Amino acid sequence: MDTVEQGEKENMTEPKAEGTAKPEDDELALARKQAEEYKTLAMYLKADLENYKKRAAREREEFARSANESLIMDLLDVYENLERALITARNSDDSMAKGLEMIYSSMKAALEKHGLKPIKTVGEKFDPYLHEAVMQAVDNDHEEDTILEEIQRGYTLNMKVIRCAKVKVSKRGE
């Protein structure tokens, strides 16, 4: 029995010749290769899914912003008319002015809550991305292209200009 066991041990430790691989070994190598390919494919699909989720979230957010922009653009005229009415009411009826002041404050707070901000104008340097020059005036007291007067207020909504401010700009005299 010792000779049989010794012969089996020798067969086990001998290196296999290249052409004598078992079919099970080939199948195992093929299965490992396929498993690695499937793993790689799964990682790519997972990354694609994450990118899709992020893109869809950005698109939903952008859609909500554009819907708000349309509504706020419609409300701007009402808001500014309310502001003019408040200025007029302050000069005449005290109780009406208080009511208009409350309505104006509520509307202003609601619009600001949704990202509406007025564009700074008087005393600022003219910026063609924020301002529209509708008039020029010779003024040697100010630097050239300094905004002297606001004709119509401009607004940004979530850092996007939705209406440029119409302004009067200084020009150096000759």
ZAKOLZA-826097 format. One record per residue (C-alpha): residue in one letter; chain; x, y, z. Coordinates in Angstrom, 2 decimals. Example, Ala and Ser with C-alpha at 12.3 -4.5 7.8 and 13.67 -1.06 7.14 Angstrom:
REM ZAKOLZA-826097
[a A [12.30 -4.50 7.80]]
[s A [13.67 -1.06 7.14]]
//
This chain:
REM ZAKOLZA-826097
[m A [0.00 0.00 0.00]]
[d A [2.87 2.30 0.62]]
[t A [3.93 2.03 -3.01]]
[v A [0.43 2.91 -4.27]]
[e A [0.16 5.96 -2.02]]
[q A [3.64 7.02 -3.01]]
[g A [2.75 6.77 -6.71]]
[e A [-0.41 8.82 -6.22]]
[k A [1.54 11.54 -4.43]]
[e A [4.00 11.72 -7.31]]
[n A [1.16 12.10 -9.82]]
[m A [-0.39 14.89 -7.75]]
[t A [2.77 16.93 -7.48]]
[e A [3.85 16.61 -11.08]]
[p A [3.15 19.66 -13.19]]
[k A [0.53 19.11 -15.86]]
[a A [1.49 19.35 -19.45]]
[e A [-0.12 22.22 -21.39]]
[g A [-2.20 20.07 -23.67]]
[t A [-3.63 17.92 -20.91]]
[a A [-5.93 20.48 -19.18]]
[k A [-9.21 19.04 -18.01]]
[p A [-12.47 20.28 -19.59]]
[e A [-13.68 21.32 -16.11]]
[d A [-10.72 23.72 -15.84]]
[d A [-11.61 25.30 -19.19]]
[e A [-15.23 25.70 -18.13]]
[l A [-14.17 27.21 -14.81]]
[a A [-11.89 29.73 -16.53]]
[l A [-14.65 30.62 -18.98]]
[a A [-17.16 31.04 -16.15]]
[r A [-14.72 33.30 -14.24]]
[k A [-14.18 35.40 -17.34]]
[q A [-17.95 35.76 -17.89]]
[a A [-18.46 36.61 -14.21]]
[e A [-15.85 39.36 -14.48]]
[e A [-17.52 40.71 -17.63]]
[y A [-20.93 40.70 -15.92]]
[k A [-19.45 42.46 -12.89]]
[t A [-17.95 45.16 -15.11]]
[l A [-21.23 45.53 -17.00]]
[a A [-23.14 45.81 -13.71]]
[m A [-20.81 48.58 -12.54]]
[y A [-21.32 50.52 -15.78]]
[l A [-25.08 50.09 -15.55]]
[k A [-25.06 51.23 -11.92]]
[a A [-23.09 54.36 -12.89]]
[d A [-25.49 55.02 -15.78]]
[l A [-28.45 54.72 -13.43]]
[e A [-26.90 57.17 -10.96]]
[n A [-26.21 59.65 -13.77]]
[y A [-29.78 59.28 -15.02]]
[k A [-31.17 59.96 -11.53]]
[k A [-29.05 63.09 -11.19]]
[r A [-30.00 64.33 -14.67]]
[a A [-33.70 63.70 -14.02]]
[a A [-33.51 65.59 -10.71]]
[r A [-31.82 68.56 -12.45]]
[e A [-34.45 68.54 -15.19]]
[r A [-37.29 68.49 -12.63]]
[e A [-35.70 71.39 -10.77]]
[e A [-35.22 73.35 -13.99]]
[f A [-38.83 72.72 -14.98]]
[a A [-40.06 74.00 -11.62]]
[r A [-37.90 77.11 -11.98]]
[s A [-39.19 77.86 -15.46]]
[a A [-42.77 77.41 -14.31]]
[n A [-42.13 79.84 -11.43]]
[e A [-40.46 82.27 -13.81]]
[s A [-43.55 82.50 -16.01]]
[l A [-45.82 83.10 -13.02]]
[i A [-43.51 85.68 -11.47]]
[m A [-43.19 87.53 -14.78]]
[d A [-46.99 87.81 -14.85]]
[l A [-47.03 89.07 -11.26]]
[l A [-44.34 91.74 -11.72]]
[d A [-46.73 94.28 -13.25]]
[v A [-49.25 93.70 -10.46]]
[y A [-46.46 94.03 -7.87]]
[e A [-45.20 97.30 -9.33]]
[n A [-48.74 98.72 -9.70]]
[l A [-49.35 97.86 -6.06]]
[e A [-46.15 99.71 -5.16]]
[r A [-47.31 102.79 -7.10]]
[a A [-50.73 102.64 -5.41]]
[l A [-49.02 102.48 -2.02]]
[i A [-46.95 105.58 -2.78]]
[t A [-50.07 107.46 -3.83]]
[a A [-52.09 106.23 -0.83]]
[r A [-49.41 107.39 1.62]]
[n A [-50.07 110.94 0.45]]
[s A [-53.83 110.79 1.02]]
[d A [-55.70 108.24 3.16]]
[d A [-53.81 106.85 6.16]]
[s A [-55.97 103.71 6.69]]
[m A [-55.82 102.73 3.04]]
[a A [-52.05 103.16 3.05]]
[k A [-51.75 100.73 5.99]]
[g A [-53.78 98.08 4.17]]
[l A [-51.83 98.51 0.96]]
[e A [-48.57 98.40 2.94]]
[m A [-49.57 95.03 4.42]]
[i A [-50.51 93.59 1.02]]
[y A [-47.35 94.95 -0.59]]
[s A [-45.12 93.55 2.19]]
[s A [-46.74 90.12 1.91]]
[m A [-46.37 90.03 -1.85]]
[k A [-42.77 91.24 -1.69]]
[a A [-41.89 88.56 0.89]]
[a A [-43.54 85.82 -1.21]]
[l A [-41.68 86.87 -4.36]]
[e A [-38.35 87.09 -2.52]]
[k A [-38.98 83.66 -0.99]]
[h A [-39.10 82.25 -4.52]]
[g A [-35.82 83.94 -5.52]]
[l A [-36.87 87.31 -6.97]]
[k A [-34.40 90.13 -6.36]]
[p A [-34.33 93.65 -7.79]]
[i A [-31.24 94.65 -9.78]]
[k A [-29.21 97.47 -8.22]]
[t A [-29.09 100.52 -10.46]]
[v A [-28.57 104.14 -9.32]]
[g A [-24.90 104.82 -8.64]]
[e A [-23.78 101.47 -10.08]]
[k A [-21.57 100.97 -13.12]]
[f A [-23.56 100.15 -16.26]]
[d A [-23.57 96.39 -17.00]]
[p A [-25.15 95.38 -20.33]]
[y A [-26.06 91.98 -18.89]]
[l A [-28.17 93.61 -16.16]]
[h A [-29.10 97.03 -17.52]]
[e A [-30.59 98.46 -20.68]]
[a A [-29.55 102.04 -21.39]]
[v A [-32.57 103.91 -22.71]]
[m A [-31.17 107.40 -22.12]]
[q A [-27.83 109.15 -21.78]]
[a A [-27.08 112.40 -20.03]]
[v A [-23.96 114.56 -20.01]]
[d A [-22.70 114.56 -16.42]]
[n A [-19.17 115.54 -15.43]]
[d A [-19.84 114.83 -11.74]]
[h A [-19.94 111.06 -12.24]]
[e A [-17.70 108.56 -14.01]]
[e A [-18.74 107.65 -17.52]]
[d A [-21.30 104.80 -17.70]]
[t A [-22.56 105.40 -14.17]]
[i A [-26.30 104.87 -13.79]]
[l A [-27.97 108.17 -12.93]]
[e A [-31.64 107.17 -12.90]]
[e A [-33.77 104.04 -12.98]]
[i A [-36.57 104.21 -15.55]]
[q A [-37.91 100.69 -14.96]]
[r A [-36.74 98.25 -12.31]]
[g A [-35.04 95.03 -13.42]]
[y A [-35.13 91.68 -11.63]]
[t A [-33.20 88.46 -11.24]]
[l A [-34.87 85.17 -10.39]]
[n A [-32.55 82.62 -8.82]]
[m A [-29.54 84.49 -10.23]]
[k A [-31.01 84.59 -13.77]]
[v A [-31.95 87.96 -15.25]]
[i A [-35.65 87.85 -16.11]]
[r A [-35.98 91.56 -16.88]]
[c A [-33.19 94.05 -17.49]]
[a A [-33.36 97.37 -15.67]]
[k A [-34.02 100.32 -17.98]]
[v A [-31.71 103.11 -16.94]]
[k A [-30.32 106.57 -17.71]]
[v A [-26.51 106.52 -18.01]]
[s A [-23.91 109.26 -17.59]]
[k A [-21.74 110.40 -20.44]]
[r A [-18.74 112.72 -20.17]]
[g A [-19.20 116.18 -21.62]]
[e A [-16.74 117.49 -24.17]]
//
